[in-house]
Amino acid sequence: MVLILTVAAGVGIFLALAFLRTLFGWSLSHILIVCYLVLFIMAFYIPQDFLAVAFDSGGVTTGPVTVPFIMALGVGLSSIGQGRDSHGDSFGLVASVPLAPFSLL
């Protein structure tokens, strides 16, 4: 149950971060670089037993139900954002959400 709640909370937090990126026009590459650097540094400090589970639980966000849901939310949100191109602004939502489970373990 702890793993399920942790993954759910992480997906919610990173989905909110991805929505803020879409609304305010933050650079996707900068966010991904910073997040992955932090995650790889954290990988040295967590027990090895959790490392494989954390990376594998990121696959939750690439399922056949989750991806269309995130994409629909992203396109709808980017249409009201500050960016010039709504399709370009919604790009990267699915790329940033798999970071969530690993970051919370």
MARTI-758822 format. One record per atom (N, C-alpha, C): residue number from 0; atom name; y, x, z. Coordinates in nm, 3 decimals, decimal comma. Layout:
N
  num  atome    north     east       up
  NUM     CA        Y        X        Z
...
//
This chain:
105
  num  atome    north     east       up
    0      N   -0,120    0,081    0,000
    0     CA    0,000    0,000    0,000
    0      C    0,127    0,086    0,000
    1      N    0,119    0,201    0,068
    1     CA    0,235    0,291    0,071
    1      C    0,267    0,342   -0,069
    2      N    0,164    0,375   -0,146
    2     CA    0,187    0,425   -0,281
    2      C    0,249    0,318   -0,370
    3      N    0,201    0,197   -0,358
    3     CA    0,256    0,086   -0,438
    3      C    0,402    0,062   -0,404
    4      N    0,434    0,060   -0,277
    4     CA    0,574    0,036   -0,235
    4      C    0,664    0,153   -0,273
    5      N    0,612    0,274   -0,263
    5     CA    0,691    0,391   -0,300
    5      C    0,723    0,393   -0,450
    6      N    0,622    0,364   -0,531
    6     CA    0,643    0,361   -0,675
    6      C    0,740    0,248   -0,712
    7      N    0,724    0,132   -0,650
    7     CA    0,813    0,019   -0,679
    7      C    0,957    0,051   -0,641
    8      N    0,976    0,112   -0,525
    8     CA    1,112    0,149   -0,482
    8      C    1,171    0,254   -0,575
    9      N    1,091    0,352   -0,614
    9     CA    1,141    0,456   -0,704
    9      C    1,180    0,401   -0,840
   10      N    1,099    0,312   -0,893
   10     CA    1,131    0,251   -1,022
   10      C    1,260    0,171   -1,012
   11      N    1,277    0,099   -0,904
   11     CA    1,400    0,022   -0,885
   11      C    1,523    0,112   -0,875
   12      N    1,512    0,221   -0,802
   12     CA    1,626    0,312   -0,786
   12      C    1,662    0,379   -0,919
   13      N    1,562    0,428   -0,991
   13     CA    1,591    0,495   -1,116
   13      C    1,630    0,398   -1,227
   14      N    1,584    0,274   -1,219
   14     CA    1,630    0,173   -1,313
   14      C    1,777    0,143   -1,288
   15      N    1,817    0,138   -1,162
   15     CA    1,959    0,119   -1,130
   15      C    2,041    0,238   -1,177
   16      N    1,989    0,360   -1,161
   16     CA    2,059    0,478   -1,211
   16      C    2,072    0,475   -1,363
   17      N    1,967    0,431   -1,430
   17     CA    1,972    0,421   -1,576
   17      C    2,072    0,314   -1,620
   18      N    2,082    0,206   -1,546
   18     CA    2,181    0,103   -1,579
   18      C    2,322    0,154   -1,557
   19      N    2,344    0,231   -1,449
   19     CA    2,476    0,289   -1,426
   19      C    2,512    0,387   -1,538
   20      N    2,412    0,460   -1,587
   20     CA    2,436    0,551   -1,699
   20      C    2,480    0,473   -1,822
   21      N    2,417    0,359   -1,845
   21     CA    2,452    0,278   -1,961
   21      C    2,592    0,218   -1,946
   22      N    2,623    0,171   -1,828
   22     CA    2,754    0,108   -1,806
   22      C    2,870    0,207   -1,815
   23      N    2,852    0,324   -1,756
   23     CA    2,962    0,419   -1,748
   23      C    2,959    0,525   -1,858
   24      N    2,857    0,526   -1,943
   24     CA    2,851    0,619   -2,054
   24      C    2,819    0,762   -2,015
   25      N    2,742    0,781   -1,908
   25     CA    2,703    0,915   -1,865
   25      C    2,605    0,974   -1,966
   26      N    2,600    1,103   -1,975
   26     CA    2,512    1,172   -2,069
   26      C    2,367    1,167   -2,020
   27      N    2,279    1,121   -2,107
   27     CA    2,137    1,114   -2,072
   27      C    2,078    1,252   -2,052
   28      N    2,117    1,345   -2,135
   28     CA    2,060    1,480   -2,125
   28      C    2,098    1,547   -1,993
   29      N    2,221    1,527   -1,948
   29     CA    2,262    1,586   -1,820
   29      C    2,185    1,526   -1,703
   30      N    2,168    1,395   -1,706
   30     CA    2,095    1,329   -1,597
   30      C    1,950    1,374   -1,596
   31      N    1,886    1,381   -1,712
   31     CA    1,745    1,422   -1,718
   31      C    1,728    1,568   -1,677
   32      N    1,819    1,654   -1,717
   32     CA    1,808    1,796   -1,679
   32      C    1,820    1,812   -1,529
   33      N    1,917    1,748   -1,468
   33     CA    1,936    1,758   -1,324
   33      C    1,816    1,700   -1,249
   34      N    1,771    1,583   -1,291
   34     CA    1,659    1,518   -1,222
   34      C    1,531    1,600   -1,234
   35      N    1,501    1,651   -1,353
   35     CA    1,380    1,730   -1,369
   35      C    1,388    1,864   -1,295
   36      N    1,505    1,924   -1,289
   36     CA    1,518    2,047   -1,209
   36      C    1,491    2,020   -1,063
   37      N    1,547    1,912   -1,011
   37     CA    1,523    1,876   -0,872
   37      C    1,376    1,846   -0,848
   38      N    1,313    1,776   -0,942
   38     CA    1,172    1,741   -0,925
   38      C    1,081    1,863   -0,929
   39      N    1,109    1,957   -1,018
   39     CA    1,025    2,076   -1,024
   39      C    1,046    2,165   -0,902
   40      N    1,165    2,168   -0,849
   40     CA    1,188    2,242   -0,724
   40      C    1,115    2,174   -0,609
   41      N    1,119    2,040   -0,605
   41     CA    1,047    1,966   -0,499
   41      C    0,897    1,985   -0,511
   42      N    0,847    2,009   -0,631
   42     CA    0,703    2,024   -0,651
   42      C    0,646    2,144   -0,575
   43      N    0,729    2,244   -0,548
   43     CA    0,682    2,359   -0,472
   43      C    0,669    2,330   -0,323
   44      N    0,731    2,224   -0,275
   44     CA    0,736    2,197   -0,132
   44      C    0,649    2,080   -0,087
   45      N    0,589    2,007   -0,179
   45     CA    0,502    1,897   -0,138
   45      C    0,357    1,943   -0,144
   46      N    0,269    1,879   -0,068
   46     CA    0,127    1,918   -0,072
   46      C    0,068    1,897   -0,211
   47      N   -0,022    1,986   -0,249
   47     CA   -0,082    1,982   -0,382
   47      C   -0,161    1,853   -0,406
   48      N   -0,210    1,791   -0,300
   48     CA   -0,285    1,666   -0,316
   48      C   -0,196    1,554   -0,370
   49      N   -0,070    1,556   -0,335
   49     CA    0,022    1,451   -0,378
   49      C    0,081    1,476   -0,517
   50      N    0,076    1,599   -0,561
   50     CA    0,142    1,636   -0,687
   50      C    0,080    1,563   -0,806
   51      N   -0,051    1,563   -0,816
   51     CA   -0,116    1,496   -0,929
   51      C   -0,097    1,345   -0,922
   52      N   -0,103    1,290   -0,803
   52     CA   -0,083    1,146   -0,787
   52      C    0,059    1,107   -0,824
   53      N    0,154    1,191   -0,787
   53     CA    0,294    1,161   -0,817
   53      C    0,321    1,163   -0,967
   54      N    0,270    1,263   -1,037
   54     CA    0,291    1,267   -1,182
   54      C    0,217    1,153   -1,251
   55      N    0,098    1,122   -1,204
   55     CA    0,019    1,016   -1,267
   55      C    0,080    0,879   -1,243
   56      N    0,143    0,858   -1,131
   56     CA    0,202    0,727   -1,102
   56      C    0,326    0,700   -1,188
   57      N    0,379    0,799   -1,253
   57     CA    0,487    0,778   -1,348
   57      C    0,444    0,698   -1,469
   58      N    0,314    0,693   -1,494
   58     CA    0,262    0,614   -1,605
   58      C    0,276    0,465   -1,586
   59      N    0,309    0,422   -1,466
   59     CA    0,331    0,280   -1,439
   59      C    0,445    0,227   -1,525
   60      N    0,541    0,309   -1,552
   60     CA    0,661    0,264   -1,623
   60      C    0,643    0,261   -1,773
   61      N    0,529    0,303   -1,824
   61     CA    0,507    0,301   -1,968
   61      C    0,402    0,198   -2,010
   62      N    0,381    0,098   -1,927
   62     CA    0,282   -0,004   -1,957
   62      C    0,332   -0,105   -2,060
   63      N    0,241   -0,191   -2,109
   63     CA    0,279   -0,287   -2,213
   63      C    0,370   -0,399   -2,163
   64      N    0,382   -0,417   -2,035
   64     CA    0,473   -0,519   -1,981
   64      C    0,605   -0,456   -1,940
   65      N    0,599   -0,336   -1,884
   65     CA    0,719   -0,272   -1,831
   65      C    0,816   -0,227   -1,940
   66      N    0,766   -0,168   -2,046
   66     CA    0,853   -0,114   -2,151
   66      C    0,937   -0,224   -2,218
   67      N    0,877   -0,335   -2,264
   67     CA    0,963   -0,439   -2,324
   67      C    1,063   -0,498   -2,225
   68      N    1,024   -0,506   -2,098
   68     CA    1,114   -0,558   -1,996
   68      C    1,234   -0,465   -1,978
   69      N    1,207   -0,336   -1,965
   69     CA    1,316   -0,240   -1,947
   69      C    1,403   -0,233   -2,072
   70      N    1,342   -0,237   -2,190
   70     CA    1,419   -0,232   -2,314
   70      C    1,510   -0,354   -2,329
   71      N    1,458   -0,472   -2,296
   71     CA    1,541   -0,592   -2,306
   71      C    1,657   -0,588   -2,208
   72      N    1,631   -0,542   -2,087
   72     CA    1,740   -0,529   -1,990
   72      C    1,843   -0,426   -2,037
   73      N    1,797   -0,317   -2,093
   73     CA    1,888   -0,213   -2,140
   73      C    1,976   -0,257   -2,254
   74      N    1,920   -0,327   -2,351
   74     CA    2,000   -0,373   -2,465
   74      C    2,102   -0,477   -2,419
   75      N    2,060   -0,565   -2,331
   75     CA    2,155   -0,665   -2,279
   75      C    2,267   -0,602   -2,198
   76      N    2,232   -0,505   -2,117
   76     CA    2,333   -0,439   -2,035
   76      C    2,426   -0,351   -2,118
   77      N    2,372   -0,283   -2,217
   77     CA    2,457   -0,195   -2,297
   77      C    2,554   -0,272   -2,385
   78      N    2,524   -0,398   -2,412
   78     CA    2,617   -0,478   -2,493
   78      C    2,745   -0,510   -2,417
   79      N    2,741   -0,502   -2,283
   79     CA    2,863   -0,527   -2,205
   79      C    2,924   -0,398   -2,150
   80      N    2,864   -0,283   -2,182
   80     CA    2,912   -0,155   -2,130
   80      C    3,033   -0,104   -2,203
   81      N    3,073    0,018   -2,167
   81     CA    3,193    0,078   -2,223
   81      C    3,167    0,160   -2,348
   82      N    3,042    0,176   -2,385
   82     CA    3,009    0,261   -2,500
   82      C    3,042    0,195   -2,632
   83      N    3,043    0,277   -2,737
   83     CA    3,072    0,228   -2,871
   83      C    2,950    0,168   -2,938
   84      N    2,834    0,222   -2,908
   84     CA    2,712    0,182   -2,975
   84      C    2,612    0,129   -2,873
   85      N    2,586   -0,001   -2,877
   85     CA    2,499   -0,060   -2,775
   85      C    2,356   -0,012   -2,788
   86      N    2,308    0,011   -2,910
   86     CA    2,171    0,059   -2,926
   86      C    2,157    0,203   -2,879
   87      N    2,255    0,283   -2,904
   87     CA    2,253    0,422   -2,859
   87      C    2,266    0,433   -2,708
   88      N    2,343    0,344   -2,647
   88     CA    2,360    0,348   -2,503
   88      C    2,235    0,304   -2,428
   89      N    2,157    0,216   -2,488
   89     CA    2,036    0,170   -2,420
   89      C    1,922    0,270   -2,437
   90      N    1,939    0,369   -2,521
   90     CA    1,837    0,472   -2,539
   90      C    1,820    0,553   -2,412
   91      N    1,699    0,577   -2,373
   91     CA    1,674    0,662   -2,258
   91      C    1,638    0,589   -2,130
   92      N    1,641    0,457   -2,130
   92     CA    1,603    0,385   -2,009
   92      C    1,457    0,411   -1,974
   93      N    1,372    0,403   -2,073
   93     CA    1,230    0,424   -2,049
   93      C    1,203    0,571   -2,018
   94      N    1,287    0,661   -2,065
   94     CA    1,269    0,804   -2,039
   94      C    1,308    0,842   -1,897
   95      N    1,404    0,772   -1,839
   95     CA    1,449    0,810   -1,706
   95      C    1,372    0,743   -1,594
   96      N    1,310    0,631   -1,620
   96     CA    1,239    0,559   -1,514
   96      C    1,109    0,629   -1,472
   97      N    1,034    0,699   -1,557
   97     CA    0,914    0,768   -1,508
   97      C    0,941    0,880   -1,407
   98      N    1,064    0,920   -1,391
   98     CA    1,097    1,019   -1,288
   98      C    1,082    0,963   -1,148
   99      N    1,088    0,835   -1,135
   99     CA    1,098    0,769   -1,005
   99      C    0,981    0,794   -0,911
  100      N    0,858    0,770   -0,949
  100     CA    0,750    0,786   -0,852
  100      C    0,737    0,927   -0,799
  101      N    0,759    1,026   -0,883
  101     CA    0,746    1,164   -0,838
  101      C    0,858    1,202   -0,742
  102      N    0,975    1,147   -0,765
  102     CA    1,089    1,187   -0,681
  102      C    1,079    1,133   -0,539
  103      N    1,007    1,026   -0,519
  103     CA    0,999    0,968   -0,386
  103      C    0,878    1,015   -0,305
  104      N    0,786    1,087   -0,368
  104     CA    0,668    1,134   -0,292
  104      C    0,691    1,264   -0,226
//
